[in-house]
Amino acid sequence: MPRTALLVSTALCAALLTPAVSRAAADPPTVAVDRFEGEVPFAAQPAEGIFTWGGDSDDPPALQLTARPDAPEGEKVLTGTYDISGYGGFTHDFAADRPAHDWSAHRGVRLWWEGQGTGRKIAFEIKDGGAHGEASELWTTSFTDDFTGWKQVELPFTDFVYRTDYQPVGGIDHVLGLTQMWGYALTLPVGVKGRFAVDGVELYGTADQSLRAAVTTDAAVHPVAEGGDATVRVTLTTTGAAPVDQPVTVAYGTAGGTARPGTDYTPVSGTLTFPAGTPSGTTRTVRVHTLKDRSAEPAETIPLKLTVTGAKPPAEDPEVVVDAHGLPYLDAKLPVRRRVADLLSRMSLEEKAGQMTQAERGAMSAPGDIAAYGLGSLLSGGGSTPTPNTPDAWAKMIDAFQLRTRATRFQIPLVYGVDAVHGHNNLAGATVMPHNIGLGATRDPALVQRTGAVTAAEVRATGVPWDFAPCLCVTRDERWGRSYESFGEDPALVESMETIIQGLQGRADGSDLDRADKVLATAKHFVGDGGTTYGSSATGTYTIDQGVTEVTRQQLEAVHLAPYQEAVDRGVGTVMPSYSSLDIAGDGLGPVKMHARGDMINGVLKDRMGFDGFVISDWNAIDQLPGDYAAHVRTAVTAGVDMMMVPYGYKDFATPLADEVRAGRVSERRVDDAVARILTQKFRLGLFEHPYADTRGAAGIGSAAHRAVARRAAAESQVLLKNDGGLLPLKTSQKVYVAGSNADDIGNQSGGWTLTWQGSSGAVTTGTTILQGMRAAGGHVTYSQDASAPTAGHDVGVVVVGETPYAEGVGDVGNGHDLRLSAADQKAVDTVCAAMKCVVLVVSGRPQLLGDRLPGIDALVASWLPGTEGAGVADVLYGRRPFTGQLPVTWPKSEAQLPINVGDTAYDPQFPYGWGLTTLTPVPRGGAATLAALAAAAQAAERAGADRTGAALVARARLIVQQKAGQHITAALARPFAEADHLLLTGHYGKAVDKLTAAYRAA
């Protein structure tokens, strides 16, 4: 008998034997999803179809429709073979141009599977919500291939859980609604060759009310002062807000925990009833009364166990917590040092290890892990945001995380960190500043401090008290993918820009850190990450990032360490070591990863420089250290790293650390020092008194006042490299032809670390593109991105070209990137500049090589990455503000010259460090005699300590030299010109003019 006939007979007998009142009789008819008879093609989005996928080219399985006499349903089944090393499987997506499917009337999904008896699990995922199958939430369950032959596998929807490691646009609503379904996917076993056969995927059964009805509580943790009442609100909700058609009961009772019944609280128990017909949103309450025992003590927990019938229970039972009270560390009137000492003396080794652990918010398997592992910190990596990505959602998310710390013994708050490296760049609608390379071009420390203050205000208003910025790297090779994170190639320039620390933190003594508009700053990446040798990286396909910095002791001190002493003097709260290795000539150690260099972290940073904040590791950086994981932990902690950023490995860090301490391989004194440093900053931030977000400043996020600061920074960051015939500034009466890939792209002009880690092209956030700024300035503008529109009838062309976003080693030259313009940008420049006088703006994180195109360009501007306020670029183009920017790095003639930096013996660039023409500013008259007079006056100003006067005198001399040189920049001129700017920044005004005089003679 064919198997299909056997199945029909079995079903018929079952029907005859089943009473008419059975539940099965009320079940809706099954609905076929896949019969595998050829009705669904092998195709991908946007069409409906079945397609395969995998981690690499050989991971996707091979599929075919196979005619089988034993097919459970119909004549064909889907068969396949696989040999997966990474991950792989297949998907059936519904068509994106048709409505989503509604599965809410059914209990679950089932399929026929031909078991091979492998004992392996097969993951089955369904796609819920979103715009289409590839932008939906994934909900997953699994079944085990522990049988042979055909078996019908039933997967109730109640078994599916939300995949936290897959969150398109941050997730939809994290609710399995079943009303907007986009298909399913199967993930096949890894590490074994196998075959499979599947048939008859269908929906079955009557919907379980617990899929439509859920019981929730208003919070998982309910802190209460000793002697007070905790009110737990229990709410019934349903999908679509329909009343329940069956009663729901919630039995409750207090039991367990660290609080003592009858002494610390009055036990409660009972049942809450929601009768059939109860509307969605109905709330009942349970009150727990706590008792005073008049003794100082840590927090105590009172779990409230809920047993739900007829609906889905809460993800976890709520917990009432009697707040810690009466202990010295809670007394805000005591000095921070005493509070730290008291709290530290009470903590267990495990609690100390927890404080040294930082996890990524999106990597937590459950929010309760914050208390379970006693975590000291959470972070949002690039692009790790709440949904929706709004200030209010950020504040609520972080408050929910802080609430979890209330369930720990000492209720130590989290310190939450973000990479706000040019504004609160993870937040949609925030004010995005120019990247550091542009801020270095401004040569305006006061303005840079204001950018830091705006960033701090916007970050803190969302509940985040800690910023992983500024980067104090001294970029020495612009092939580095992080070069735009540096203020420049001269340590003196970097030091001058460290006013940003005061913008972020306030006063150097840390007394402003508890303000609602200040954040803890981070000096990174200690030390030498900007000096890595090209080709030395061992990280993936990176060429220079995370490589080896090869220096003499003198070079290390003069170039790379100098900015950190300035940061320590300014009171920076945290320091982050570099991924890179340090190889100091003559020390006999060879290349050693910075996270392992105790001589630098403990010896130089903490002991010699006097740094009293804490050291936070970079993302998973300890995994790059030699040895097993225990060795990673031991090495980094002993070297002086106080907190470990272990985003996905937070469960694995604390236990090995405690084991290393107990074994005597890590001293408890070292752990106490680390935790004391962390607690000190938490107390300074005021987190113990105010752990939750102070959102009073949220109205300022992206405000006109904040954007005005960013607009000015964008304007001052523009460096005018060439201006033949005084083409700039433009006149609003001129007819301007605008072209180029970066003229109207806010994502490109903002660069990496904008909304996501790598950034992206397009309208990623709120702001003004350069083109929009030009139009708003009143210009008569014609725009053609590819310069295909007719060029006739225009007075001047503006071609905005450059890079697309990247971050870190992904952007290294040689890793899919170079320093040349794209073919499309080259064509746009050639077309426009051949047709009319032209201005070329280079929007990039580093110099771009223009080669033989330079003579055909009338005006050239290094625009860097100006951020969201493209109107600032228009301000200097149209003369609302003068061009005042100066090159923060040397602009090379060719890639072969790299690395090339101020102070090099061989120095023959396209444009020297410090170069920058001006507009709207008259150039002083005179020549050598005038320079001699300026030199004398500058020396006098230097002796008198008149820095502002001395700097102004050097600036006048620089203008004289640039006017004489024009575009005839020789090596003889370039070297003293660049050195003059370094001397200016170090306060040697007289010598700076002497160097400029030498450049004048060479011009």
Secondary structure, DSSP 8 states (H G I E B T S, - for coil): --HHHHHHHHHHHHHHHS-TTSHHHHS---EEEE--SSSS-B--TTS-EEEEEESSTT-S-EEEEEE-TT-SSSSEEEEEEEE-SS-EEEEEE--TTS--B--TTSSEEEEEEEEE----EEEEEEEESSSSGGGSEEEEEEEE--SEEEEEEEEEGGG-EE-TT--GGG-S-S----SSEEEEEEE--SSSEEEEEEEEEEEES---HHHHEEEEES-SEEEE-TT-EEEEEEEEEEGGG---SS-EEEEEEE--SSS-BTTTB---EEEEEE-TT--TTEEEEEEEEB------B--EEEEEEEEEESSB--SS--EEEE--BS-GGG-TTS-HHHHHHHHHHH--HHHHHHHTEEEEGGG-S-TTHHHHTT--EEEE-TT---SS-SHHHHHHHHHHHHHHHTTSSS----EEEE--TTSSTTSTT------HHHHHHHT-HHHHHHHHHHHHHHHHTTT--EE---B------TTSTTGGGSS-S-HHHHHHTTHHHHHHH-STTSTTTTSTT--B-EEEEETTGGGB-TT---STT-SSTT-EEEE-HHHIIIIIIHHHHHHHHTT-SEEEE-SSEEEETTSS--SEEGGG-HIIIIIIIIIIS---SEEB--TTGGGGSSS-HHHHHHHHHHHT--BEE-SS-HHHHHHHHHHHHHTTSS-HHHHHHHHHHHHHHHHHTTTTT--S--GGGGGGTT-HHHHHHHHHHHHHH-EEEEEGGG--S--TTSEEEEESTTTT-HHHHH-SSSSSSS--SSS-SSSB-HHHHHHHTT-EEEE-TTS-S--TT-SEEEEEEE-----GGGG-BTTTB-SB--HHHHHHHHHHHHHSEEEEEEESSS--B-GGGGGG-SEEEEEE--TTBTHHHHHHHTTSS------SS-B-SSGGG-S--TT-SS---SB-TT--B-SSS-----SHHHHHHHHHHHHHHHHHT-HHHHHHHHHHHHHHHHHHHTT---HHHHHHHHHHHHHHHTT-HHHHHHHHHHHHHH-
